[in-house]
Structures are given as structure tokens and as C-alpha cells.
Amino acid sequence: MLIVGKVSGINTSDNQLNIQICNKDGITYNLKISSEEGSKLVINNIYEFSLDVVEGERTYYIINEFKNVNSFEFEKKNDSLRSFFEASPLSLKELEAEIEKYQNKIENKIIKDITVSLINKNHDNYFLYPAASRMHHAYIGGLAYHSIGMLHLADGIINAYPFLDKDYLYAGIMLHDIGKIKELTGIITPEYSKEGQLLGHLVIGAMEIHEEAINLGYKDKEEALLLEHMLISHHGMPQFGSAKKPLTAEALALWNIDNIDSKLRVLEEEYKKIPSGEFTTSIGVLDKLKMYKA
């Protein structure tokens, strides 16, 4: 018997581990496994279990083997994580297609090479990671979905302000949160890593661009430098974590686009919870304000 389930509890009994799991339909199963093998299981992770069914006064299941399915390829085929956790409105295939579309809009070879190479190197995590642990887009695929929302905003801004360099803006948006892959500890219920706490995703992302530019033979190219600047300045002000204030038009646009999408997407989600004529609960990304829904 094969079953995919999320581990919800682990306890010891009769020199074995009792594993409680639930499937995507919310049905709970009690599984048994040796303590040595069961110690490899992690609560809240998703696994595919091969089971023997033991019938009796109380039916139980013995785990023959299991494999962790918190992987991009398994998710793309089975939507397993999305069955158990909140996820972006777009599927993995849709996220990939949209990001690829904007990569193809970049004409400058250096900017495009750096962008495509970094996303390819971090491909699976780029499309599975949340954009935050709690504040905004804190769900499966949130990092890519947040970037796509910003890219859509950028189209309108570029149309209104055609002096902006679309290549820098598209690339800066797609790469602005790539440092979160190292800043956060994982896909499910992430915390902040040591590197994340000591450096932060702005600096981590800029370092990634710097290293990739060298790897691609673009050392000391201005394109790499300006992309690095966009990443370390995309929070706008030092009090919000920026190492520098935005000093190019595209860096300034990136900061404001990021600010708009991170706040309005959260507000949209909060509005869905209430009818018109009421206030939301306090919203962290909006300075804990309670917003009125007209």
C-alpha cells in the first residue's frame, strides 16, 4: 500500500515509533516503524510511505520504506505540498512559464546571462520557496509569485516612464529576493538561518550576483555592479534593511514596486476574510493598521 502523508506526530511505544500522518483528504493513519529508521522522519514534512496493513481488533500499518517528497519534480507532478500547505495561486508550471517569459524580454546579454544562470542554479528552490517566513507571500511558491506580481507592475511603470531600462528592472525584480533561499532554512515553516540573520537576503543576493558575474567572465562589468546595487538598496532606507539608498532610476523603481506588491497582496488576502463595511485585523506589513473594506 502506498500513501502520501504529512507527519503530524511521533511518539514511542513497544520499542517502536508510532507515527501519526494525515493524507490530503484529512484522514489520519497510525503507522509503526523501528526507532532507528523512524528517527529520520520530521514532523510537518511530506513523505510517500510503502506500508503493510495489519488487520486485527485495531488495524495498523507498518512502514516498509519511505521517501521525502518535498522536491520540485514530485511537486510538479503531484501537487503534494499544495495539498497540505498554503501555496501560490499559480501552479509550478505557470510560475516557470511566466518567469521564462520575462527572462526572454531581457536584451542585454550580460544582464540576461546573470539572471538566467542564477535562477537556473537555484531553480527548484526559486519556485518552491516562500518569500518570507510570516510577513508576505509566506507560502509555497511565494518567492516566484511575488516576483511575477512585481513584473506585471513593472510593465505598466515602464510604459508610463519609458526612460527606465527594462532589462535592469526585469532582472532586478527576478533576482531581488533570491538571497532568501539562503536567508531562510527551508520551504516548510522556515526560520532564519545563521547566514540570514548575520547578512540578510539583500547582501546575500548581491554576493550571488557578484560571484556569478565572475563565473561567467563578467568581472568588473557595470551591468553586474548595477544589479548588485539594486539588490542591496531594494528596501529603500537603512531603517528597513537597505545597505544603500537607491541611486539609480531602476533601483528606485524596484524599491517602490516591491513595496506595493508586498503590501497590497497581503491586504488582498485580508480583505477576502471579511465582508464590505468591516475592518481587517491589524496587518503587520502595514504597521499593524486595521484597514477598512469599502
C-alpha positions as CSV (number, residue, x, y, z in Angstrom):
1,M,0.0,0.0,0.0
2,L,1.4,3.4,-1.0
3,I,0.2,6.6,0.7
4,V,1.4,10.2,0.7
5,G,1.0,12.0,4.0
6,K,2.2,14.7,6.3
7,V,3.8,13.6,9.6
8,S,1.7,15.2,12.4
9,G,3.0,13.4,15.5
10,I,5.7,11.0,16.6
11,N,5.8,9.0,19.9
12,T,7.4,5.9,21.3
13,S,5.6,2.6,22.2
14,D,6.8,-1.0,22.4
15,N,10.3,-0.2,21.3
16,Q,8.9,1.3,18.1
17,L,7.9,4.7,16.9
18,N,4.2,5.4,16.4
19,I,3.9,7.9,13.5
20,Q,0.7,9.8,13.0
21,I,0.2,11.1,9.5
22,C,-2.7,12.7,7.6
23,N,-3.3,12.5,3.9
24,K,-4.5,15.3,1.6
25,D,-8.2,14.5,2.5
26,G,-7.5,14.9,6.2
27,I,-7.7,11.2,7.0
28,T,-5.4,10.2,9.9
29,Y,-3.3,7.0,9.9
30,N,-1.2,5.5,12.7
31,L,2.0,3.9,11.4
32,K,4.7,1.9,13.1
33,I,8.4,1.8,12.4
34,S,11.6,1.0,14.2
35,S,13.1,3.7,16.3
36,E,16.3,3.8,14.2
37,E,14.5,4.3,10.9
38,G,11.7,6.5,12.3
39,S,14.2,9.0,13.7
40,K,14.8,10.2,10.2
41,L,11.2,11.4,9.9
42,V,10.5,15.1,10.6
43,I,7.2,16.5,11.8
44,N,5.3,18.6,9.1
45,N,7.3,17.0,6.3
46,I,5.6,15.1,3.5
47,Y,6.6,11.6,2.7
48,E,5.5,8.7,0.4
49,F,5.1,5.6,2.6
50,S,5.1,2.0,1.5
51,L,3.0,0.1,4.1
52,D,2.0,-3.3,5.2
53,V,-1.6,-3.5,6.6
54,V,-2.0,-5.5,9.8
55,E,-5.7,-6.4,10.3
56,G,-7.0,-7.2,13.8
57,E,-9.0,-5.7,16.6
58,R,-7.4,-2.5,15.6
59,T,-5.9,-2.0,12.1
60,Y,-2.5,-0.6,12.0
61,Y,0.2,-0.1,9.4
62,I,3.9,-1.0,9.3
63,I,6.2,1.2,7.3
64,N,8.4,-0.8,4.9
65,E,10.1,2.2,3.4
66,F,9.5,5.9,2.9
67,K,10.9,8.8,0.8
68,N,10.8,12.5,1.4
69,V,8.7,14.1,-1.4
70,N,9.5,17.8,-0.6
71,S,11.0,18.1,-4.0
72,F,10.3,20.2,-7.1
73,E,9.8,17.3,-9.5
74,F,7.5,15.4,-7.2
75,E,5.5,18.6,-6.5
76,K,5.3,19.5,-10.2
77,K,3.7,16.1,-10.9
78,N,1.6,15.6,-7.8
79,D,0.9,18.9,-6.1
80,S,1.7,17.1,-2.8
81,L,2.9,20.2,-0.9
82,R,-0.1,22.2,-2.2
83,S,-2.4,19.5,-0.8
84,F,-1.1,20.2,2.7
85,F,0.1,23.7,2.9
86,E,-0.9,27.1,1.5
87,A,0.6,27.8,-1.9
88,S,0.6,30.5,-4.6
89,P,-2.4,30.8,-6.8
90,L,-0.2,29.9,-9.8
91,S,0.9,26.3,-10.3
92,L,4.6,25.5,-10.6
93,K,4.3,25.2,-14.4
94,E,2.6,28.6,-14.5
95,L,5.3,30.1,-12.3
96,E,8.1,28.7,-14.5
97,A,6.4,29.9,-17.7
98,E,5.9,33.4,-16.5
99,I,9.4,33.8,-15.3
100,E,10.8,32.4,-18.5
101,K,8.7,34.9,-20.5
102,Y,10.3,37.8,-18.7
103,Q,13.8,36.4,-19.0
104,N,13.3,36.4,-22.7
105,K,12.4,40.1,-22.7
106,I,15.9,41.0,-21.5
107,E,18.0,42.1,-24.4
108,N,21.3,42.9,-22.7
109,K,23.4,39.8,-22.9
110,I,25.3,40.3,-19.6
111,I,22.2,41.1,-17.6
112,K,20.3,38.2,-19.2
113,D,23.1,35.7,-18.7
114,I,23.5,36.6,-15.0
115,T,19.7,36.4,-14.4
116,V,19.1,33.2,-16.2
117,S,22.2,31.5,-14.8
118,L,21.3,32.3,-11.1
119,I,17.7,31.3,-11.5
120,N,18.7,28.0,-13.2
121,K,21.3,27.3,-10.4
122,N,18.6,27.8,-7.8
123,H,15.7,26.6,-9.9
124,D,13.9,24.2,-7.6
125,N,14.1,26.4,-4.5
126,Y,13.3,29.5,-6.5
127,F,9.9,28.1,-7.5
128,L,9.2,26.4,-4.2
129,Y,10.4,28.8,-1.5
130,P,8.1,31.3,0.3
131,A,9.0,35.0,0.0
132,A,9.0,35.3,3.8
133,S,8.5,33.2,7.0
134,R,5.5,35.2,8.1
135,M,5.0,38.7,6.7
136,H,4.0,38.4,3.0
137,H,3.8,35.7,0.3
138,A,4.7,33.2,3.1
139,Y,3.6,30.1,1.3
140,I,4.8,27.5,-1.2
141,G,5.9,29.3,-4.4
142,G,5.6,32.7,-2.7
143,L,9.1,33.9,-3.8
144,A,8.4,33.4,-7.5
145,Y,4.8,34.6,-7.3
146,H,5.8,37.8,-5.6
147,S,8.4,38.4,-8.3
148,I,5.8,37.8,-11.0
149,G,3.4,40.3,-9.4
150,M,6.2,42.8,-9.4
151,L,7.0,42.1,-13.1
152,H,3.4,42.8,-14.0
153,L,3.5,46.1,-12.2
154,A,6.8,46.9,-13.9
155,D,5.2,46.6,-17.3
156,G,2.8,49.4,-16.5
157,I,5.6,51.5,-15.0
158,I,7.9,51.1,-18.0
159,N,5.0,52.1,-20.3
160,A,4.5,55.2,-18.2
161,Y,8.2,56.0,-17.8
162,P,9.9,54.7,-20.9
163,F,13.2,56.2,-19.8
164,L,13.6,53.3,-17.4
165,D,15.9,50.5,-18.6
166,K,13.6,47.5,-18.7
167,D,16.5,45.0,-18.7
168,Y,17.7,46.2,-15.3
169,L,14.2,46.4,-13.9
170,Y,13.1,42.9,-15.0
171,A,16.4,41.4,-13.9
172,G,16.4,43.2,-10.6
173,I,12.8,42.1,-9.8
174,M,13.5,38.4,-10.7
175,L,16.7,38.4,-8.6
176,H,15.7,40.8,-5.7
177,D,14.7,38.0,-3.3
178,I,17.0,35.2,-4.5
179,G,19.0,35.6,-1.3
180,K,16.0,34.3,0.7
181,I,16.9,30.8,-0.5
182,K,19.9,31.1,1.9
183,E,18.3,33.5,4.4
184,L,15.5,31.0,5.2
185,T,16.0,27.5,6.4
186,G,13.6,25.7,4.1
187,I,10.3,25.5,2.3
188,I,8.0,24.5,5.1
189,T,7.7,26.5,8.3
190,P,11.1,28.3,7.7
191,E,13.1,30.2,10.2
192,Y,16.0,32.5,9.6
193,S,19.4,30.8,9.1
194,K,22.6,32.0,10.7
195,E,23.6,33.5,7.3
196,G,20.2,35.1,7.1
197,Q,20.5,36.7,10.5
198,L,24.1,37.9,10.1
199,L,23.9,39.1,6.4
200,G,20.3,39.2,5.3
201,H,18.9,38.4,1.8
202,L,19.9,41.8,0.3
203,V,23.6,41.2,0.9
204,I,23.4,37.5,0.2
205,G,21.7,38.2,-3.2
206,A,24.3,40.8,-4.2
207,M,27.1,38.4,-3.3
208,E,25.4,35.8,-5.5
209,I,25.4,38.2,-8.4
210,H,29.0,39.2,-7.9
211,E,30.1,35.5,-7.8
212,E,28.1,34.6,-10.8
213,A,29.4,37.5,-12.8
214,I,32.9,36.4,-12.1
215,N,32.0,32.8,-13.1
216,L,30.5,34.0,-16.4
217,G,33.5,36.1,-17.3
218,Y,31.8,39.4,-16.5
219,K,34.1,40.6,-13.7
220,D,34.1,44.4,-13.3
221,K,31.3,44.8,-15.8
222,E,29.0,47.7,-14.9
223,E,25.9,45.6,-15.5
224,A,26.8,43.4,-12.6
225,L,27.6,46.3,-10.4
226,L,24.3,48.0,-11.0
227,L,22.4,44.7,-10.4
228,E,24.3,44.4,-7.1
229,H,23.3,47.9,-6.2
230,M,19.7,47.2,-7.0
231,L,19.7,44.3,-4.6
232,I,21.4,46.0,-1.6
233,S,19.1,49.0,-2.0
234,H,15.7,47.4,-2.7
235,H,14.4,48.0,0.8
236,G,14.8,51.7,0.2
237,M,16.0,53.0,3.5
238,P,18.6,51.9,6.1
239,Q,16.0,51.5,8.8
240,F,14.3,48.9,6.6
241,G,17.5,47.0,6.0
242,S,19.0,48.6,2.9
243,A,22.8,48.8,2.8
244,K,22.4,51.8,0.4
245,K,19.6,54.1,-0.7
246,P,18.5,53.6,-4.3
247,L,20.9,55.6,-6.5
248,T,19.6,54.6,-10.0
249,A,16.2,55.1,-11.5
250,E,15.7,51.3,-11.8
251,A,16.7,50.7,-8.2
252,L,14.2,53.4,-7.1
253,A,11.5,51.8,-9.2
254,L,12.4,48.3,-7.8
255,W,12.0,49.5,-4.2
256,N,8.6,51.0,-4.8
257,I,7.3,48.1,-6.9
258,D,8.4,45.7,-4.1
259,N,6.7,47.8,-1.5
260,I,3.4,47.9,-3.5
261,D,3.2,44.2,-4.2
262,S,4.2,43.0,-0.7
263,K,1.6,45.3,0.9
264,L,-1.3,45.1,-1.5
265,R,-1.1,41.3,-1.8
266,V,-1.3,40.9,1.9
267,L,-4.2,43.4,2.0
268,E,-6.0,41.5,-0.7
269,E,-5.7,38.3,1.3
270,E,-7.0,40.0,4.5
271,Y,-10.0,41.5,2.5
272,K,-11.0,38.0,1.4
273,K,-11.7,37.2,5.1
274,I,-14.2,40.0,5.8
275,P,-17.3,41.5,4.2
276,S,-17.6,45.0,2.9
277,G,-18.1,47.6,5.7
278,E,-15.7,46.0,8.2
279,F,-12.1,46.5,9.3
280,T,-9.4,43.9,9.0
281,T,-7.4,42.7,12.0
282,S,-4.1,44.5,12.4
283,I,-1.8,43.9,9.5
284,G,2.0,43.5,10.2
285,V,3.3,44.8,6.9
286,L,1.0,47.9,7.2
287,D,2.4,49.0,10.5
288,K,-0.3,46.9,12.3
289,L,-3.1,49.1,10.9
290,K,-6.6,47.8,10.6
291,M,-7.8,48.5,7.1
292,Y,-11.4,49.3,6.1
293,K,-13.0,47.4,3.3
294,A,-15.4,49.6,1.3
